Amino acid sequence: MAHFDIPLDLPHASRLADRILNLIERHTEELGVEVPEAIDCAERLTSLLFRFGDEEMTPTNSESLQARDEAAVLGRELVTYLEASPIKSDRLGQYVRNLFECLELGAEGAEISLRAGENPHSLQRPI
């Protein structure tokens, strides 16, 4: 499956985690549903990546790889919760794909984003 192959970018991954959490919270309000597991997981993802959001901070290689691996685990868990919820959306799926691309896991992101609601025919998806 086509995907963007970019180098590890934890600062942008941190911003995407924030966007994912905000979008989940907005969807739950708009739809009047509760998805506490998804919100909790998104909050944990945001907390994990928060310290990498400062582009002036330079983590060691091992810190970066450990954060990437932990973020990927949380991202997979989050998608499982989203898949079982009514709050999936094209935008949410795009954010998930972009998150995994920033974690150097673009191929997985291209697949897992569909489970979070990304439209497989979206113009935002790589060809």
MDAnalysis code that builds the backbone (N, CA, C; Angstrom):
import MDAnalysis as mda
import numpy as np

u = mda.Universe.empty(381, n_residues=127, atom_resindex=np.repeat(np.arange(127), 3), trajectory=True)
u.add_TopologyAttr("name", ["N", "CA", "C"] * 127)
u.add_TopologyAttr("resid", np.arange(1, 128))
u.add_TopologyAttr("resname", ["MET", "ALA", "HIS", "PHE", "ASP", "ILE", "PRO", "LEU", "ASP", "LEU", "PRO", "HIS", "ALA", "SER", "ARG", "LEU", "ALA", "ASP", "ARG", "ILE", "LEU", "ASN", "LEU", "ILE", "GLU", "ARG", "HIS", "THR", "GLU", "GLU", "LEU", "GLY", "VAL", "GLU", "VAL", "PRO", "GLU", "ALA", "ILE", "ASP", "CYS", "ALA", "GLU", "ARG", "LEU", "THR", "SER", "LEU", "LEU", "PHE", "ARG", "PHE", "GLY", "ASP", "GLU", "GLU", "MET", "THR", "PRO", "THR", "ASN", "SER", "GLU", "SER", "LEU", "GLN", "ALA", "ARG", "ASP", "GLU", "ALA", "ALA", "VAL", "LEU", "GLY", "ARG", "GLU", "LEU", "VAL", "THR", "TYR", "LEU", "GLU", "ALA", "SER", "PRO", "ILE", "LYS", "SER", "ASP", "ARG", "LEU", "GLY", "GLN", "TYR", "VAL", "ARG", "ASN", "LEU", "PHE", "GLU", "CYS", "LEU", "GLU", "LEU", "GLY", "ALA", "GLU", "GLY", "ALA", "GLU", "ILE", "SER", "LEU", "ARG", "ALA", "GLY", "GLU", "ASN", "PRO", "HIS", "SER", "LEU", "GLN", "ARG", "PRO", "ILE"])
u.atoms.positions = np.array([
    [0.849, -1.170, 0.000],
    [0.000, 0.000, 0.000],
    [0.900, 1.240, 0.000],
    [0.564, 2.226, -0.816],
    [1.376, 3.436, -0.924],
    [1.383, 4.200, 0.388],
    [2.545, 4.778, 0.694],
    [2.685, 5.575, 1.917],
    [3.850, 6.530, 1.743],
    [3.875, 7.541, 2.607],
    [5.012, 8.451, 2.614],
    [6.080, 7.844, 3.495],
    [7.306, 7.852, 3.005],
    [8.433, 7.282, 3.730],
    [9.303, 8.449, 4.206],
    [9.074, 8.878, 5.460],
    [9.813, 10.024, 5.984],
    [10.635, 9.601, 7.196],
    [11.678, 10.370, 7.512],
    [12.492, 10.032, 8.688],
    [11.731, 10.320, 9.981],
    [12.181, 9.712, 11.050],
    [11.578, 9.886, 12.367],
    [11.460, 11.374, 12.696],
    [10.246, 11.801, 13.037],
    [9.974, 13.209, 13.333],
    [9.090, 13.277, 14.578],
    [9.717, 13.170, 15.749],
    [8.967, 13.171, 17.007],
    [8.283, 14.504, 17.304],
    [8.878, 15.665, 16.962],
    [8.143, 16.912, 17.197],
    [6.812, 16.956, 16.447],
    [6.822, 16.530, 15.188],
    [5.558, 16.536, 14.436],
    [4.624, 15.443, 14.950],
    [5.162, 14.312, 15.350],
    [4.337, 13.253, 15.939],
    [3.632, 13.774, 17.194],
    [4.327, 14.596, 17.972],
    [3.731, 15.191, 19.170],
    [2.548, 16.086, 18.800],
    [2.707, 16.896, 17.770],
    [1.608, 17.764, 17.328],
    [0.431, 16.939, 16.811],
    [0.732, 15.864, 16.113],
    [-0.346, 15.002, 15.606],
    [-1.092, 14.322, 16.745],
    [-0.374, 13.899, 17.774],
    [-1.039, 13.286, 18.938],
    [-2.015, 14.277, 19.561],
    [-1.616, 15.552, 19.666],
    [-2.519, 16.585, 20.189],
    [-3.752, 16.738, 19.301],
    [-3.535, 16.758, 17.992],
    [-4.654, 16.910, 17.056],
    [-5.618, 15.724, 17.148],
    [-5.056, 14.529, 17.296],
    [-5.891, 13.331, 17.421],
    [-6.755, 13.429, 18.667],
    [-6.160, 13.782, 19.804],
    [-6.917, 13.919, 21.047],
    [-7.998, 14.979, 20.907],
    [-7.655, 16.135, 20.350],
    [-8.653, 17.203, 20.172],
    [-9.796, 16.768, 19.271],
    [-9.486, 16.065, 18.202],
    [-10.529, 15.632, 17.272],
    [-11.428, 14.575, 17.909],
    [-10.852, 13.666, 18.666],
    [-11.666, 12.666, 19.363],
    [-12.613, 13.356, 20.337],
    [-12.086, 14.298, 21.109],
    [-12.936, 15.015, 22.069],
    [-14.054, 15.778, 21.357],
    [-13.728, 16.408, 20.233],
    [-14.752, 17.140, 19.471],
    [-15.810, 16.196, 18.923],
    [-15.386, 15.050, 18.370],
    [-16.355, 14.071, 17.847],
    [-17.266, 13.547, 18.952],
    [-16.716, 13.293, 20.129],
    [-17.564, 12.766, 21.212],
    [-18.612, 13.794, 21.619],
    [-18.236, 15.077, 21.635],
    [-19.209, 16.127, 21.965],
    [-20.276, 16.241, 20.888],
    [-19.835, 16.269, 19.631],
    [-20.773, 16.431, 18.517],
    [-21.750, 15.264, 18.427],
    [-21.257, 14.056, 18.666],
    [-22.107, 12.869, 18.534],
    [-22.801, 12.490, 19.835],
    [-22.396, 13.118, 20.939],
    [-23.001, 12.802, 22.229],
    [-22.710, 11.382, 22.678],
    [-21.492, 10.912, 22.415],
    [-21.107, 9.554, 22.808],
    [-19.940, 9.623, 23.788],
    [-19.753, 8.541, 24.496],
    [-18.627, 8.446, 25.413],
    [-17.709, 7.322, 24.947],
    [-16.434, 7.636, 24.856],
    [-15.415, 6.657, 24.476],
    [-14.213, 6.840, 25.415],
    [-14.401, 6.523, 26.688],
    [-13.344, 6.803, 27.666],
    [-12.032, 6.082, 27.374],
    [-12.092, 4.871, 26.822],
    [-10.854, 4.143, 26.528],
    [-10.051, 4.849, 25.448],
    [-10.742, 5.326, 24.417],
    [-10.054, 6.028, 23.331],
    [-9.457, 7.342, 23.833],
    [-10.205, 8.078, 24.637],
    [-9.694, 9.337, 25.173],
    [-8.503, 9.082, 26.082],
    [-8.603, 8.084, 26.948],
    [-7.490, 7.760, 27.843],
    [-6.244, 7.388, 27.040],
    [-6.405, 6.589, 26.025],
    [-5.279, 6.152, 25.204],
    [-4.675, 7.343, 24.461],
    [-5.517, 8.212, 23.914],
    [-5.025, 9.398, 23.208],
    [-4.294, 10.339, 24.170],
    [-4.775, 10.447, 25.390],
    [-4.096, 11.266, 26.397],
    [-2.731, 10.682, 26.751],
    [-2.643, 9.356, 26.856],
    [-1.363, 8.718, 27.144],
    [-0.379, 8.935, 25.995],
    [-0.879, 8.862, 24.770],
    [-0.041, 9.105, 23.594],
    [0.473, 10.545, 23.600],
    [-0.408, 11.488, 23.882],
    [-0.022, 12.895, 23.945],
    [1.011, 13.124, 25.041],
    [0.791, 12.533, 26.198],
    [1.738, 12.678, 27.312],
    [3.110, 12.103, 26.969],
    [3.108, 10.957, 26.320],
    [4.368, 10.322, 25.944],
    [5.181, 11.216, 25.006],
    [4.511, 11.798, 24.026],
    [5.218, 12.558, 22.994],
    [5.403, 14.035, 23.334],
    [4.761, 14.496, 24.391],
    [4.791, 15.916, 24.749],
    [6.215, 16.464, 24.856],
    [7.081, 15.748, 25.538],
    [8.433, 16.267, 25.762],
    [9.253, 16.349, 24.477],
    [8.806, 15.678, 23.436],
    [9.507, 15.740, 22.152],
    [8.962, 16.845, 21.251],
    [7.926, 17.546, 21.716],
    [7.304, 18.594, 20.911],
    [8.183, 19.820, 20.742],
    [9.119, 20.007, 21.658],
    [10.048, 21.133, 21.581],
    [11.161, 20.764, 20.601],
    [11.186, 21.434, 19.479],
    [12.154, 21.077, 18.435],
    [13.599, 21.362, 18.841],
    [13.791, 22.140, 19.912],
    [15.145, 22.412, 20.363],
    [15.692, 21.294, 21.243],
    [14.805, 20.426, 21.712],
    [15.231, 19.296, 22.522],
    [15.796, 18.230, 21.594],
    [16.954, 17.710, 21.915],
    [17.570, 16.694, 21.073],
    [17.715, 15.398, 21.877],
    [16.780, 14.485, 21.684],
    [16.874, 13.213, 22.412],
    [17.989, 12.338, 21.836],
    [18.460, 11.424, 22.650],
    [19.450, 10.470, 22.148],
    [18.753, 9.523, 21.172],
    [19.548, 8.803, 20.402],
    [18.991, 7.822, 19.468],
    [18.148, 6.791, 20.198],
    [18.644, 6.307, 21.331],
    [17.897, 5.269, 22.044],
    [16.610, 5.836, 22.635],
    [16.624, 7.103, 23.114],
    [15.392, 7.732, 23.616],
    [14.373, 7.881, 22.489],
    [14.854, 8.296, 21.332],
    [13.959, 8.478, 20.179],
    [13.325, 7.159, 19.755],
    [14.127, 6.120, 19.666],
    [13.601, 4.820, 19.233],
    [12.657, 4.229, 20.273],
    [12.977, 4.411, 21.538],
    [12.083, 3.913, 22.590],
    [10.749, 4.660, 22.551],
    [10.800, 5.983, 22.380],
    [9.566, 6.773, 22.292],
    [8.761, 6.361, 21.066],
    [9.456, 6.142, 19.939],
    [8.764, 5.707, 18.722],
    [8.039, 4.390, 18.951],
    [8.735, 3.422, 19.555],
    [8.134, 2.106, 19.779],
    [6.946, 2.180, 20.730],
    [7.073, 2.973, 21.794],
    [5.971, 3.127, 22.752],
    [4.789, 3.854, 22.108],
    [5.076, 4.867, 21.292],
    [4.007, 5.599, 20.604],
    [3.285, 4.694, 19.614],
    [4.017, 3.825, 18.933],
    [3.384, 2.902, 17.983],
    [2.449, 1.941, 18.699],
    [2.865, 1.450, 19.854],
    [1.999, 0.554, 20.635],
    [0.714, 1.282, 21.025],
    [0.857, 2.520, 21.514],
    [-0.330, 3.294, 21.894],
    [-1.190, 3.627, 20.678],
    [-0.549, 3.920, 19.547],
    [-1.308, 4.204, 18.328],
    [-2.131, 3.012, 17.875],
    [-1.558, 1.839, 17.964],
    [-2.302, 0.617, 17.598],
    [-3.463, 0.387, 18.551],
    [-3.204, 0.587, 19.832],
    [-4.262, 0.428, 20.838],
    [-5.384, 1.425, 20.585],
    [-5.010, 2.656, 20.289],
    [-6.004, 3.692, 20.017],
    [-6.877, 3.324, 18.830],
    [-6.267, 2.842, 17.767],
    [-7.037, 2.472, 16.575],
    [-8.015, 1.343, 16.896],
    [-7.621, 0.420, 17.745],
    [-8.532, -0.652, 18.153],
    [-9.765, -0.062, 18.837],
    [-9.553, 0.930, 19.708],
    [-10.690, 1.589, 20.373],
    [-11.529, 2.376, 19.381],
    [-10.882, 3.064, 18.455],
    [-11.618, 3.847, 17.468],
    [-12.457, 2.952, 16.560],
    [-11.882, 1.840, 16.189],
    [-12.567, 0.901, 15.295],
    [-13.885, 0.425, 15.906],
    [-13.909, 0.286, 17.209],
    [-15.102, -0.192, 17.901],
    [-16.052, 0.948, 18.285],
    [-15.726, 2.161, 17.895],
    [-16.531, 3.317, 18.296],
    [-17.235, 3.935, 17.098],
    [-18.162, 4.854, 17.362],
    [-18.838, 5.551, 16.263],
    [-18.119, 6.827, 15.823],
    [-16.906, 7.065, 16.304],
    [-16.265, 8.358, 16.022],
    [-15.190, 8.297, 14.950],
    [-15.136, 7.252, 14.185],
    [-14.170, 7.177, 13.087],
    [-14.489, 8.271, 12.059],
    [-13.429, 8.788, 11.423],
    [-13.644, 9.794, 10.379],
    [-12.435, 9.837, 9.455],
    [-12.646, 10.413, 8.289],
    [-11.567, 10.535, 7.320],
    [-10.417, 11.342, 7.914],
    [-10.724, 12.451, 8.544],
    [-9.673, 13.304, 9.122],
    [-8.921, 12.572, 10.230],
    [-9.651, 11.881, 11.081],
    [-9.016, 11.132, 12.166],
    [-8.088, 10.058, 11.598],
    [-8.535, 9.367, 10.577],
    [-7.701, 8.364, 9.928],
    [-6.458, 8.978, 9.296],
    [-6.612, 10.162, 8.706],
    [-5.453, 10.849, 8.124],
    [-4.430, 11.186, 9.198],
    [-4.913, 11.661, 10.350],
    [-3.994, 11.976, 11.449],
    [-3.271, 10.725, 11.928],
    [-3.974, 9.623, 11.999],
    [-3.345, 8.365, 12.418],
    [-2.273, 7.967, 11.402],
    [-2.591, 8.038, 10.108],
    [-1.607, 7.707, 9.074],
    [-0.392, 8.608, 9.194],
    [-0.627, 9.907, 9.349],
    [0.482, 10.853, 9.474],
    [1.324, 10.576, 10.714],
    [0.678, 10.205, 11.807],
    [1.407, 9.860, 13.030],
    [2.360, 8.702, 12.772],
    [1.848, 7.645, 12.166],
    [2.689, 6.476, 11.900],
    [3.788, 6.800, 10.892],
    [3.501, 7.679, 9.928],
    [4.553, 8.097, 9.005],
    [5.676, 8.813, 9.765],
    [5.306, 9.663, 10.716],
    [6.314, 10.375, 11.519],
    [7.099, 9.435, 12.422],
    [6.550, 8.270, 12.687],
    [7.238, 7.265, 13.497],
    [8.049, 6.303, 12.633],
    [8.209, 6.619, 11.359],
    [8.913, 5.785, 10.376],
    [8.198, 4.456, 10.141],
    [6.887, 4.467, 10.302],
    [6.076, 3.258, 10.109],
    [4.976, 3.553, 9.084],
    [5.383, 4.151, 7.975],
    [4.423, 4.591, 6.971],
    [3.562, 3.495, 6.384],
    [4.142, 2.338, 6.105],
    [3.362, 1.238, 5.520],
    [2.261, 0.800, 6.484],
    [2.612, 0.665, 7.744],
    [1.600, 0.286, 8.736],
    [0.553, 1.391, 8.869],
    [0.988, 2.641, 8.852],
    [0.060, 3.758, 8.958],
    [-0.943, 3.799, 7.825],
    [-0.490, 3.468, 6.611],
    [-1.390, 3.465, 5.453],
    [-2.506, 2.439, 5.619],
    [-2.203, 1.335, 6.281],
    [-3.216, 0.294, 6.500],
    [-4.085, 0.589, 7.721],
    [-3.443, 0.941, 8.826],
    [-4.169, 1.111, 10.086],
    [-5.100, 2.335, 10.043],
    [-4.754, 3.322, 9.228],
    [-5.577, 4.536, 9.137],
    [-6.974, 4.232, 8.598],
    [-7.069, 3.215, 7.763],
    [-8.379, 2.839, 7.217],
    [-9.301, 2.351, 8.324],
    [-8.739, 1.686, 9.323],
    [-9.531, 1.205, 10.463],
    [-10.001, 2.367, 11.329],
    [-9.295, 3.505, 11.265],
    [-9.682, 4.693, 12.035],
    [-10.626, 5.590, 11.237],
    [-10.940, 5.176, 10.009],
    [-11.947, 5.888, 9.225],
    [-11.455, 6.620, 8.001],
    [-10.151, 6.566, 7.707],
    [-9.686, 7.281, 6.518],
    [-10.324, 6.687, 5.264],
    [-10.760, 7.552, 4.397],
    [-11.348, 7.143, 3.126],
    [-10.220, 6.612, 2.235],
    [-10.330, 5.372, 1.760],
    [-9.252, 4.820, 0.930],
    [-9.068, 5.591, -0.387],
    [-10.041, 6.387, -0.760],
    [-9.964, 7.160, -2.000],
    [-9.702, 8.640, -1.737],
    [-9.334, 8.960, -0.504],
    [-9.041, 10.342, -0.129],
    [-7.916, 10.907, -0.990],
    [-8.043, 12.148, -1.367],
    [-6.990, 12.805, -2.131],
    [-5.750, 13.030, -1.283],
    [-5.888, 12.908, 0.038],
    [-4.757, 13.087, 0.947],
    [-3.854, 11.855, 1.001],
    [-4.368, 10.705, 0.549],
    [-3.569, 9.473, 0.591],
    [-2.579, 9.460, -0.554],
    [-1.383, 8.960, -0.291],
    [-0.407, 8.856, -1.384],
    [-0.866, 7.844, -2.431],
    [-0.452, 8.084, -3.649],
    [-0.858, 7.199, -4.753],
    [0.206, 6.151, -4.968],
])
